[in-house]
Amino acid sequence: MATSKIFSFLFLQLMFVLFVLIHPTNAHEELKVGFYAKTCPEAEAIVKKVIVQTLSRAPTLAAPLLRMHFHDCFVRGCDGSVLLNSSTNQAEKNAIPNQTLRGFQIIDNIKSALEKACPGVVSCADILAIVARDVVATPKGPFWEVETGRRDGSVSNISEALLNLPAPTANISSLKREFQQKGLSVKDLVVLSGAHTIGIGHCGAFTNRLYNFTGKGDTDPTLDPNYITKLKGKCKQGDLFSFAEMDPGSFKTFDEDYYTLVAKRRGLFQSDAALLDDPETKAYVRLQATTHGSTFFKDFGVSMINMARVGVLTGKDGEIRKQCSRVN
């Protein structure tokens, strides 16, 4: 009898180990649409109300609020760490790539409204994910269901932001490697690059293409010469802080025009132009630039869901911050 019990015990242990190996637990699998349906049913409505009000007054905030979610997910995963302050200016938001982010006060306003309705329930990381969807969807852009259930991280490091955020000067090999490291595909790379259809780029991120591309006072040969002339009119040599529209003429409208510009060699950043240096990304650019009834809106929603699963904290990991700018 004792031998039989021992055998049964060992058999159950073996089955448990095999189950874990075959069905590994991934944090993103705990995310789901409607996570707050019982604990804070008005959560998404509260976020949307603030975003609609914000964009009616300041439509140019759509791009930096969308970018904030990107920059959060690429450093430590989508854990709201980009929102944390540092008394010594050593947080992610203090890194040079994040110094042009705007809209932190909007996130704080949303958090305050959610804390009044449902104290200690909705994470700052989830707020960023919902806001990213709403700033795109509100001005007649694509809509997708946002998975929620993320929890907030407690670490924010300036050096990690510098190491992990894709640079506007990146070539296609670097971009593919950086996206792959986050578990994202080449298609996610080219689709998410389409977010450059809204917003502006500061001159310091691309003037090397206009004045000193190889250190010999030359221009980037992959950039349309007529476009170079126009950009020089906006960004004088040495000017780091003026800006240019990333999608001239419709930089407030989320559409597929970005791909038309890239196909015409008018992508603002080197990372935009790099999409023409890979067969898969080039094919997608040309498809969206030439096809009536673009698939970009649908694709963008899918890739945003994929990105929003990167490195998430769920379950008992992390915390739900009371204020997004500091840990509890």
RANORJO-V964335 format. One record per run of one state. SS is the DSSP state (a for helix, b for strand, c for the rest). FROM is the first residue (numbers start at 1). LEN is the number of residues. If there is no record, write none. Layout:
# RANORJO-V964335
ss=(SS,SS)
from=(FROM,FROM)
len=(LEN,LEN)
This chain:
# RANORJO-V964335
ss=(c,a,c,a,c,b,c,a,c,a,c,a,c,a,c,a,c,a,c,a,c,b,c,b,c,a,c,a,c,a,c,b,a,c,a,c,a,c,b,c,a,c,a,c,a,c,a,c,b,c,b,c,b,c,b,c)
from=(1,2,23,27,31,32,34,43,58,61,74,81,84,92,95,96,99,104,118,124,139,147,149,151,153,158,165,172,182,186,198,200,203,206,208,212,225,235,243,246,257,264,270,278,279,291,296,308,313,314,319,320,323,324,326,327)
len=(1,21,4,4,1,2,9,15,3,13,7,3,8,3,1,3,5,14,6,15,8,2,2,2,5,7,7,10,4,12,2,3,3,2,4,13,10,8,3,11,7,6,8,1,12,5,12,5,1,5,1,3,1,2,1,2)
